[in-house]
Amino acid sequence: MTTDKIQILQRVIDILDCFTLERPALGVREVARMVDLSSSTAGRLMSAMRDLRILSQDPVTKTYSIGSRVLTWAGIYTATSDLRAVSLPIMVNLLERTRETISLYVLEGRERVCIERLESPEPVRITARVGRRIPLYAGSAGKCMLAFMPEAKREEILSKIVLTPLTANTIRDKDVLRADLEKIRKEGCAASFGEWIMEASGVAAPIYNEYGSLVAALTISGPGQRFTDEKIQEYKSLVKEKALDISMKLGYTPR
């Protein structure tokens, strides 16, 4: 990012910082004085922020306030913060019982993003950073989200994504993927074997909120050689149990 772009971004942040509970609406001149900019520069920036819904403008008073896009971001932050806080103790328990890596993923567009991860204490383990974006079609968490989201949303995503192979085991055919998703829905959880990291296996179950909407996927993952058939069945039961525990703490009522 260029120095000019960083400077503009800093000015946008400075402008947003002017708005508080005590000062929810401000005029251009007030903001210009608070951030030490000329009124013309502040006005241009605030007008652009309005067009992007970062700010909103009262048509009568012409004052500005925080826009709907910022409120959307705030809602996402609050939801994921609550989700992490509720999930973490249950994830710790799952880590202690399995000694495998435990992860929490949320949906972001046509990808999944890890928002919390507890690493296995074993010397050989699967590692991936929090914040990494991974395609939905590869791996247990992504397939879990695809399987349990509303059908219309799933088909919209499937119509737009390309099944680019990440490993030799990545599903490349959408009809094969749809069949796998149907199996996942019947079983209540997803499993994968080397689909996005060749040597990794994992199982995942869906997490729902109080409205019954899918909000996340909980996963147990580790090296494929430790995921025997017996362990996979054990982990499937465990991950479904713990995902349901998290869902119920979020207000979900099982049907």
C-alpha positions in Angstrom: 0.0 0.0 0.0 1.4 3.4 -0.9 2.0 6.2 1.6 -0.8 8.3 0.1 -3.3 5.5 0.6 -2.2 4.9 4.1 -2.6 8.6 4.8 -6.1 8.6 3.4 -7.0 5.5 5.5 -5.6 7.1 8.6 -7.8 10.2 7.9 -10.9 8.1 7.5 -10.2 6.4 10.9 -9.6 9.8 12.5 -12.9 11.0 11.2 -14.7 7.9 12.5 -13.1 8.4 15.9 -14.8 11.8 16.1 -18.2 10.2 16.6 -19.1 9.1 20.1 -22.2 8.4 22.1 -22.0 12.0 23.3 -21.4 13.3 19.8 -23.4 11.0 17.4 -23.9 13.7 14.8 -21.3 16.2 13.6 -21.0 18.8 10.8 -18.1 19.0 8.4 -16.5 22.1 10.1 -16.6 20.4 13.5 -14.9 17.3 12.2 -12.4 19.4 10.2 -11.4 21.2 13.4 -11.2 17.9 15.4 -8.9 16.2 12.9 -6.9 19.2 11.9 -8.0 19.2 8.2 -9.3 22.0 6.0 -13.1 22.0 5.7 -12.8 21.3 2.0 -10.6 18.2 2.5 -12.8 16.9 5.4 -15.9 17.6 3.3 -14.6 15.6 0.3 -13.6 12.6 2.5 -16.9 12.6 4.4 -18.9 12.8 1.2 -17.0 9.8 -0.2 -17.6 8.0 3.1 -21.3 8.8 2.8 -21.4 7.3 -0.7 -19.8 4.1 0.7 -22.3 4.0 3.5 -19.5 4.4 6.1 -21.3 7.7 7.1 -24.8 8.8 6.7 -26.0 12.4 6.3 -29.1 14.0 7.6 -30.9 15.6 4.6 -32.2 18.5 6.7 -29.3 19.4 9.1 -26.6 18.1 6.7 -24.8 16.7 9.7 -23.1 13.3 9.5 -23.4 10.2 11.7 -22.1 6.6 11.6 -23.4 4.8 8.5 -25.0 1.4 8.0 -21.9 -0.3 6.7 -20.1 0.4 10.0 -23.1 -1.0 11.9 -22.9 -4.1 9.8 -19.2 -4.5 10.7 -20.0 -3.9 14.4 -22.7 -6.7 14.2 -20.2 -9.1 12.7 -17.6 -8.3 15.4 -20.1 -8.7 18.2 -21.4 -12.0 16.8 -18.0 -13.5 16.3 -16.8 -12.2 19.7 -19.7 -13.9 21.5 -19.2 -17.0 19.4 -15.5 -17.3 20.4 -16.3 -16.6 24.1 -18.9 -19.2 24.2 -17.0 -21.8 22.2 -13.6 -21.5 23.8 -14.2 -23.5 27.1 -15.9 -26.3 25.0 -13.0 -26.3 22.6 -10.5 -26.6 25.5 -12.4 -29.7 26.7 -12.5 -31.2 23.2 -8.7 -30.6 22.9 -8.1 -32.4 26.3 -10.2 -35.3 25.2 -8.8 -35.8 21.7 -5.3 -34.2 21.8 -5.9 -33.1 18.2 -6.2 -29.5 16.8 -9.6 -27.9 17.4 -10.7 -25.1 15.2 -13.7 -22.8 14.8 -14.6 -21.5 11.4 -17.1 -18.9 10.1 -18.5 -18.3 6.7 -17.1 -15.3 4.8 -18.4 -15.0 1.2 -17.6 -18.2 -0.6 -14.8 -19.1 1.8 -14.4 -20.1 5.4 -12.2 -18.3 7.9 -10.7 -19.7 11.1 -11.5 -17.4 14.1 -10.2 -19.6 16.8 -7.7 -22.5 17.0 -6.3 -24.7 19.7 -3.2 -26.5 18.6 -2.6 -30.2 19.4 0.1 -30.9 22.0 1.4 -33.7 19.9 4.8 -33.1 18.2 3.2 -34.1 14.8 0.1 -32.0 14.2 -1.7 -29.9 11.6 -1.2 -26.2 11.9 -2.9 -23.2 10.1 -3.1 -19.6 11.2 -6.2 -17.9 12.5 -7.6 -15.6 9.8 -6.6 -17.8 6.9 -9.3 -18.0 4.2 -9.9 -21.5 2.7 -12.3 -22.6 -0.1 -15.6 -24.1 1.1 -15.4 -27.1 -1.2 -12.3 -28.6 0.4 -12.0 -29.9 4.0 -14.5 -30.9 6.6 -15.4 -27.4 7.9 -16.1 -26.0 4.5 -18.2 -28.9 3.4 -20.1 -28.8 6.7 -21.0 -25.2 6.1 -22.1 -25.9 2.5 -24.2 -28.9 3.6 -26.1 -27.2 6.4 -26.6 -23.7 4.9 -30.0 -22.9 3.1 -30.3 -24.7 -0.2 -30.7 -21.5 -2.2 -27.5 -20.0 -0.8 -25.6 -23.3 -1.3 -26.7 -23.5 -5.0 -25.8 -19.8 -5.5 -22.3 -20.5 -4.2 -21.9 -23.7 -6.2 -22.9 -21.9 -9.3 -20.1 -19.4 -8.9 -17.1 -21.4 -7.5 -14.6 -23.3 -9.5 -13.4 -26.5 -7.9 -9.7 -25.9 -8.2 -7.8 -28.9 -6.9 -5.7 -28.2 -3.8 -4.5 -31.8 -3.5 -5.0 -35.0 -5.3 -8.0 -35.7 -3.0 -9.9 -32.5 -3.7 -13.4 -33.1 -5.1 -13.4 -31.7 -8.7 -16.9 -32.6 -9.8 -19.9 -30.6 -8.5 -22.3 -33.5 -8.7 -19.9 -35.6 -6.6 -19.7 -32.7 -4.2 -23.5 -32.4 -4.0 -23.7 -36.2 -3.3 -21.1 -35.8 -0.5 -23.1 -32.9 1.0 -26.3 -34.9 1.0 -24.4 -37.7 2.9 -23.1 -35.0 5.4 -26.6 -33.8 6.0 -27.9 -37.3 6.8 -25.0 -38.0 9.1 -25.0 -34.6 10.9 -21.3 -34.0 10.4 -18.6 -33.9 7.7 -15.3 -35.7 7.3 -12.4 -35.1 4.9 -9.2 -36.9 4.1 -6.4 -34.9 2.5 -8.7 -32.5 0.6 -6.9 -29.2 1.3 -3.7 -30.5 3.0 -2.7 -33.8 1.7 -1.6 -35.3 5.0 -4.5 -33.9 7.0 -7.8 -35.4 8.1 -10.7 -33.8 9.9 -14.3 -34.0 11.1 -16.7 -31.0 11.5 -20.2 -30.3 12.8 -22.4 -27.3 12.4 -23.1 -24.6 15.0 -26.4 -22.7 15.0 -27.7 -19.6 16.7 -30.9 -18.9 18.5 -32.7 -18.5 15.2 -31.6 -21.9 13.9 -29.2 -20.2 11.4 -25.8 -21.7 10.7 -23.1 -19.5 12.2 -20.0 -21.7 12.3 -18.4 -25.1 12.1 -16.4 -26.8 14.8 -13.6 -29.1 13.7 -11.2 -31.8 15.0 -8.2 -32.2 12.7 -4.9 -33.9 12.6 -2.5 -36.1 10.7 -4.2 -38.7 8.6 -2.3 -41.6 10.1 -3.9 -40.9 13.5 -7.4 -40.8 12.1 -8.2 -44.5 12.0 -11.7 -45.7 11.3 -12.3 -46.2 15.0 -11.0 -42.7 15.8 -13.1 -41.1 13.1 -16.3 -42.5 14.5 -15.4 -41.4 18.0 -14.5 -37.9 16.8 -17.7 -37.6 14.8 -19.8 -38.3 17.9 -17.7 -35.9 19.9 -17.7 -33.0 17.5 -21.5 -33.3 17.0 -22.0 -33.3 20.8 -19.7 -30.3 21.4 -21.1 -28.3 18.4 -24.6 -28.8 19.9 -23.3 -27.7 23.3 -22.1 -24.5 21.7 -25.3 -24.0 19.7 -27.4 -24.4 22.8 -25.3 -21.8 24.7 -26.0 -19.5 21.8 -29.7 -20.0 22.4 -30.4 -22.8 19.8 -33.2 -25.2 20.6 -32.8 -28.6 19.0 -35.8 -29.7 16.9 
